[in-house]
Amino acid sequence: MMDSSAQRPSGEFRAGDRVQLTGPKGRLHTVTLREDGELHTHQGVLRHRDLIGLPDGSVIANSSGHEYLALRPLLRDFAMSMPRGAAIVYPKDAAQIVMQADIFPGATVVEAGVGSGALSLSLLRAVGPVGNLISFERREDFADVARGNVETFFGERPDTWRVVVGDLVEQLPHEVSAGSVDRVVLDMLAPWECMDVVADALTPGGVVLCYVATATQLSRVAEYIRGTGLFTDPDASETMVRGWHVEGLAVRPDHRMVAHTGFLLTARRLAPGAVAPSVKRRASKSSYGDEDVEAWTPGAVGDREISDKNLRKRAREAEKAAEGARRAAASRESEHTTE
């Protein structure tokens, strides 16, 4: 395991580092530095070797004299630019998940599915060096992309992370002991199908959080959780982020915003035998017919299909970036050892 000081995302740029370059018109380019690498644009060529050895936050000119600001990507920047096999959890939702699920240092967390690894990065940071994250993914090709992205960002595959390829319902009882999991985060089309095994795995007071895209999914999982009698009454929310243009007295909201991406629903595991106090509600429709089920099928909720050829390309990109990150991490560790 590498020394934590060698993993700090700071210091001089090295070959293998991911660097975010902001051009003269604000356009972003994210590159992995190579000794012989070059960034070609219609405004000229920027050689990677001119960046290697410079400190984070440097400004460098390309062959045509156009200046670029060079910074290591923040986690949110990396998540938005990394190779994707499946759709990612947006940074605004990842931040809310960490807070609403109360992911703490040292926690044992179960995640399903892993997708492209964007949420895994936030969860790994939150559990810290003594926690554990177990990520379940049904598709090996998605898991490969996620592994590459996580290794690229950290410079190594964290000892605190384990990826299990398989179905959560079938595999979870074999991977964890009953009552040993602190938090469960479900990012899937039908999280209610997993709720019984999740209840067995969670410690009393533990949190389950479901990330779903549509109101129909939200309703179904909420009613299922209530029906089990094993959890507190679920709490649902969504997060919308609107940027603002601030320049002198020209202060106004941006014309574009990241609005609905998904709903978050949380509930806590009751102690064995405990019965939550009843909550009085107005009568409402709680049964489901065939037309309701049709509304949350993969096609209806916009589940994006990606071709096998495109997915293999994304996996190669992720592995290539991970290899560069390993070289950069090894260089930092070597320098730290010799100091």
N, C-alpha and C positions, 0 to 999 in steps of 0.2 A: 504494500500500500504506500502510495506517495505521501510525502510530507505535505501537510495542508498549506504551508507557506509557499510551496512550489506550485500550488494550484491556483493561487490568487490571480484573478484576471487583471494584472497590472504589470508595469515594467516595460522594458523595451520590446518592440515587435520582433518576433522570431519567425523563421520559416515554419510553416504549419499553422500559424495563428490565423483565425478568422478576423478580417478587418472590414469595417463598414466605411466606405468612402462616399462623402457627400460632395457632389460637383457644384459648379458655379450657379446652376439653376435649381439647386436643391434636389437633384435626382440622386438616388441612392444606388450604390453598387456594393455588394458583399462578395469578397474574394477570400480565398485561402492562399496565403503567401507562399510562393515558391522562389527558389534562387533564380530560376530562369523564367519566371512568370511575367506576364504583361497584361495590362488592362487596355483593350483597344476600344475607343469610341470615335465618333465622327469629329471629336474635338482634339484628337491626338492620342498618344500612347503614354501610359504610366507604367514604369518598370517596378516590379515588386522589390527588387534588390535595393531600390532607392528608399524604400520604407523600412526594410529590415535594419534594426539597430536604433531607429528613432523612438522616442517616448510616445505613449498613448496621448492622443489629443494634438498631434502634429499637423501642420499644413504643408503640403508638398505640391509642386507644380509638375504638370506633364510636359511632353515634348513640345506642345504648342503654347506653353506658358499659362494654361488654365490651372487654377488652384483647387486642390481637393483637401477636405478635412478628413483625417484618418482617426477613427476611434474603434476600440473593441466593441462589438455589439453587446448591448444589455440583453438580459434574458428575454425581454419582450421583443426586441429587434430580432434576436436569433430565432425565436419561435415563429415569427411571421415570415422569415426568409428561408428556413431550412427545407430540405427535400420532404415532400409529403407523399405518403401512401394513402392515408385516409385523411379526412377533414380534421383540422386541429381544434382544440379548445382555445378560444381567443384569450389573450392576456387579461382582459377585463373580467372574464369568467373564472380564469385560473386563480386570480387574486381573491375573488369572492369565495371560491371553493376552499382555499387554504384557511380563510377566516371563518366561514360559516361551518365548515366541518371541524374547525379547531385542530388543525394539524400542528402538532407540537414536537419539539426535539425529543427524540427517543421513542416516538410513537411507532406502533406496528400498524401499517396501513395496507389495505388491499384495494387495488384499482382494477377496473374492467370496463371497456377494453383499452388497450394501450394506444391504439391508433398509430400516429406518427411520433408519439413521445413528448408532445408539447406539455401536457399536464404532468407527465412523469417528472419533467425537469423541475417544475415548481414544487411537487410533492417531495422529491429527493432533497431539495434545498431545505424544506421545512422540517423534515424528520431529522436532519443533521447527521453527524458521523456515527451516532450510536443507535439510530432508529432503523426501521426496516420497511421497505416498500416491496410488495409482491404484486406484480402486474400480470393480469391475465389477458391473453389475446387469442382469438380463435384461428387467425391466419398467420402462418409462419412468415409470409412475405411482408406483411405489415410489421410484424415483430422485428424483422431484419432492419427495416427502415428506422424504427424506433431505437433499436440498439445503436445504429450508426449515429443518429442524431444526438443521443445522450452522451455517447463517447466523444463525439466531436466537441460538445459544449464543455464537458468536464476534463477532457484530455485523457480519460481512462474510463473503464466501466466501473461504477461505484460498487464497493463491497456490500453496500446497504441495499442493493437492488437485485431482484430476481424476477425474470420473465418466465412465465409458464404459458406454453402454447397449448390451448385446449379450452373446453367449455367450463365456465366458472361453476355451474351447478354440479358438474361431475368431478371437477378437480379440487375445489376448495376444501372439502372435508378431508382430503388426503394431504393437503399442504399445510394446514394449520390445525391446532387443537381447538376444541370447543371452548368458547369464552375467552380466547387469547388475543383477539384483534381489537384494537382501539377505534379504528375508523375504517369505513368502507366507502369508496367513491365509485359509482356506477355510471358510465357513459355508454349507453347502449339503447337500442330501439325498444326493448321490452324488459325493463329492470324488475318488474313484478315477478317475472319467471324465476328470479334469483333470490327473492326475499326470504324464503324459508331457510336456505342454507346460510344466508347472510345473518339471519337472526341467531342461528346456532353458533356462528363464528364470533359474533360480537360479545365483548364483555358488557356486563350491566352498566348502563350509562353511556356506552359507546354510541358513536354517531354514524348513521348511514346517510349519504348524500347522493341524490339521483340528478343527473344532468340530461334533460330531454328537450326535444326541439318543438313539439307541438302541444297545444292545449289539450288535445284528446289524450295524448300520452300522459300528460301531467295529471289529468283527472283520474285516469285508470290506476296509475301507480299510487296516488294518494288514497283512493278508496281501498286498494288492496292492502296497503299498510294499515289502515284503520281496521280492516276486517281481520287481520291476524291477531289483534289484541296483544301484540308483543312489543309495541312501540308507543311512544308519546304521539300526540296528534301532530301530523306533519305540517311543516311551515314552508310556503312556496314564495318565490320571488324571481324577478329578472333584473338585469343590470343594463342600463343604457348609458353610453358615454358620449358627450357632445363637446368637441373642442371649441376653443374661442380664438379668434384673431385679435391680437393685442398689439397695436402699433401706434404709439402716440395717443391721440384722441379717437383714433379709429378702432373702437372696441365693439365687437359684435360676434355672435355665434357663427361658427363655420357653416358653410352651406351644406356640407355632408357630415354625417355622423354614423357611428357604429351603433345601430339600434338593436333590434331583437336578434339574438343568436341562439338563445336557449333559456329554459327555465331551470332553476335550482330548487330542489325540494329536500328538506332535511327532517330527520326524526331521530329519537334516541331510544336505545334498547332499554326496556323495563327489566327490573329484577325478576328472576323466576317466581312465578306465582302472583306477581303484582298485577293489579287491575287499575288502569288509569282512571281518574275521575271522569265521569261523562260530561261531554260538552253539548249544551243545548243548541240545536240548529233548526232552521226552517226545513221543512220537507223538500227534497230535491230528487231529481232523477239519478238513480245510482245503478240501474241495470244497463246492460249493454246488448245491443242487437248486432246482426251481421253488418249493417251499414256503419255502425260505430267501429267495429273491428277493421273494416276496410279502410277507414280513415287514417289508421296508423301503420299500414303496410309500408315496407321500404320504399316502394315507388311513390306512394302518396306523400310521404314525409320528405321526399327529395333526396333519398339516399343515393349518393353519387357513385357510379360505377367507374372503375379505372381499369384500363386494359392491362393484361399481363405484361405486354411489352413495355408499356409506360411504367408499370410498377417496378419491373426489373431495372429500368433506367434510374428510377428514384433510389432504389437500393444501392446501385453502384455509386451514385452521387454521395449518398450518406456514408458509405464505407470509405470512399476516397477522402471525404472531409475528415472522417474519424482517424484515418491514417496520418493525415497532416497534423491533427490535434495531438496524437500520441507522440509524434516527433517533437512538437513544440513543448509538450509537457516534460518529455525526457530531457530536453535541453535546459528547461528551467530547473529541474531537479538536479541535474549535473552541476549547474552553476551554484545552486544553493549548497550542495555538498562540498564544493571546493572553497566556499567562502569561510 
